[in-house]
């Protein structure tokens, strides 16, 4: 299963939207649900997608849209997924990252080969500014999980790394000397960055 969009190339995959510049964009239903789940309206997303596809295919494209606040333990959300975009003469695979913080969403579109560079910059920025970030994937993207842990190790001085058992569930965990943690519940589609008192006490005992 994959997320799909078309630009000026009607394939009947889902709802159609007309961009401000007159391009017809189709989004499949799963993609629309994914956008709405992170508080982003499809009509805003398609404007940036059209700009990327018509002007900026070789670079990283970033734009901001209003977003609905997300309810949860951590309100700072980063969603990542792959998107296949078709036009009359091309089919392009993109990585989409949506960062929803305080009802303002930053959306980044870029080619997969740029993922490590982009994610390093994002992790560096978010971990300096916020006490927590929840990273959400629609599927288990193992490249996201392992690249994120590798980036975390480069950003911080890691004093514990391993698999632990918490309340009957297994977690892959890295903890730094200044009490920052990256946690992935094994076989789940979510990861969490936590710091200070937000880190479970069972984990803090490993480094104190």
C-alpha positions in Angstrom: 0.0 0.0 0.0 1.3 3.5 -0.9 0.2 7.1 -1.0 -0.5 8.6 -4.4 -1.2 11.9 -6.0 -1.5 13.1 -9.6 -1.0 16.5 -11.1 -2.9 17.4 -14.4 -3.1 13.6 -15.0 -6.6 12.3 -14.1 -6.4 8.7 -13.0 -9.5 8.4 -10.8 -7.5 7.6 -7.6 -9.5 10.0 -5.3 -10.8 13.5 -4.8 -9.8 16.3 -7.1 -8.5 19.7 -6.1 -7.9 22.8 -8.2 -4.8 24.7 -7.2 -4.6 28.5 -7.2 -2.6 28.3 -10.5 -5.2 26.1 -12.2 -3.6 22.7 -11.8 -5.8 19.7 -11.2 -4.5 17.6 -8.3 -5.9 14.2 -7.3 -5.2 12.7 -3.9 -6.0 9.2 -2.9 -8.2 8.7 0.1 -5.5 7.2 2.3 -3.3 10.3 1.7 -6.2 12.6 2.6 -6.7 10.7 5.9 -3.0 10.9 6.6 -2.9 14.7 6.2 -6.0 15.2 8.3 -4.7 13.0 11.0 -1.8 15.5 11.5 -4.1 18.5 11.3 -3.4 19.6 7.7 -6.2 20.3 5.2 -5.5 18.7 1.7 -6.3 22.0 0.0 -3.3 23.6 1.6 -1.0 20.6 1.0 -1.7 20.5 -2.8 -0.5 24.1 -3.3 3.0 23.2 -2.0 3.0 20.0 -3.9 2.3 21.8 -7.2 5.0 24.3 -6.6 7.5 21.5 -5.9 6.6 19.5 -9.0 6.5 22.5 -11.4 9.5 24.5 -10.1 11.7 22.8 -7.6 12.0 19.0 -8.2 15.7 18.8 -7.5 15.8 20.5 -4.1 14.2 20.4 -0.7 10.9 22.3 -0.7 9.6 23.7 2.6 6.3 25.6 3.2 4.0 26.5 6.1 0.3 26.0 6.4 -2.2 26.5 9.3 -3.0 23.3 11.1 -5.3 21.9 13.7 -3.7 21.3 17.1 -3.1 17.6 18.0 -4.4 16.3 21.3 -2.0 13.9 23.1 0.8 13.5 25.6 3.1 15.4 23.3 1.6 18.1 21.1 4.8 18.4 18.9 4.2 16.0 16.1 6.4 14.9 13.2 4.8 12.7 10.6 6.8 11.1 7.8 5.7 9.1 4.8 6.5 8.2 1.2 4.4 9.7 -1.7 4.3 8.7 -5.3 3.4 11.7 -7.6 2.3 11.1 -11.2 2.0 13.6 -14.0 1.6 13.0 -17.8 5.2 12.2 -18.4 6.7 11.4 -15.0 6.4 9.3 -11.8 8.4 10.6 -8.8 8.8 9.1 -5.3 9.0 11.7 -2.6 9.5 11.8 1.2 7.0 14.0 3.0 7.7 15.3 6.5 5.0 17.3 8.3 5.9 19.0 11.6 2.8 20.3 13.5 3.6 22.5 16.4 1.3 25.1 18.0 -1.3 24.9 15.1 1.4 25.8 12.5 2.6 23.0 10.2 5.9 23.0 8.3 5.8 20.6 5.3 9.0 19.4 3.6 9.1 17.6 0.2 12.3 16.1 -1.1 13.8 13.1 -2.9 14.6 10.0 -0.7 18.4 10.4 -1.2 18.3 13.6 0.8 16.6 12.0 3.8 19.6 11.8 6.1 20.6 15.4 5.6 17.1 16.7 6.1 16.4 14.6 9.1 19.7 15.5 10.8 18.8 19.2 10.5 15.3 18.7 11.8 16.4 16.6 14.8 19.0 19.1 15.7 16.5 21.9 15.6 13.6 20.2 17.4 15.6 18.6 20.2 17.1 22.0 21.1 13.7 23.8 21.2 11.2 21.3 22.6 11.0 18.8 25.5 9.2 16.2 23.4 8.5 15.2 19.8 6.4 12.3 18.7 7.5 10.8 15.3 4.7 9.1 13.5 4.8 6.8 10.5 1.8 5.2 8.7 3.9 2.0 8.3 7.2 0.8 9.8 9.8 2.5 7.8 13.0 0.8 9.1 15.2 3.3 7.4 13.5 6.1 9.4 13.9 4.2 12.6 17.6 3.3 12.3 18.6 6.6 10.6 17.0 8.5 13.4 18.8 6.6 16.1 22.1 7.1 14.2 21.4 10.8 14.0 20.5 11.0 17.7 23.9 9.3 18.5 25.7 12.0 16.5 23.9 14.9 18.2 24.3 13.8 21.8 26.7 11.9 24.1 24.9 8.6 24.5 25.4 6.8 27.8 22.9 4.0 27.3 21.7 2.2 24.2 19.8 -1.1 24.1 16.6 -3.0 24.2 14.6 -2.7 27.5 11.4 -4.1 28.8 8.8 -1.7 30.1 5.4 -3.0 31.4 5.7 -6.1 29.2 6.7 -4.2 26.0 10.1 -4.1 24.4 11.6 -0.8 23.5 14.8 0.2 21.6 16.2 3.1 23.5 19.1 5.6 23.5 19.7 8.0 26.4 22.2 10.9 26.6 24.2 12.1 29.5 22.0 15.3 29.7 18.8 13.2 30.0 17.5 13.2 26.5 16.0 9.9 25.2 14.9 8.4 21.9 12.4 5.6 22.3 10.9 3.2 19.8 8.4 0.5 20.9 9.5 -2.4 18.8 7.1 -3.2 15.9 5.2 0.0 16.3 4.9 3.0 13.9 5.7 5.6 16.5 9.0 6.9 18.0 9.3 9.5 20.8 12.0 12.0 21.7 11.7 12.8 25.4 13.8 14.9 27.8 14.2 15.5 31.5 11.1 14.7 33.6 9.2 13.4 30.6 11.5 10.3 30.4 10.0 7.3 32.3 11.6 6.8 35.6 12.6 3.3 34.7 14.8 4.7 32.0 16.3 7.4 34.0 17.5 4.9 36.6 19.7 3.4 33.9 21.8 6.5 33.7 21.5 8.1 37.2 
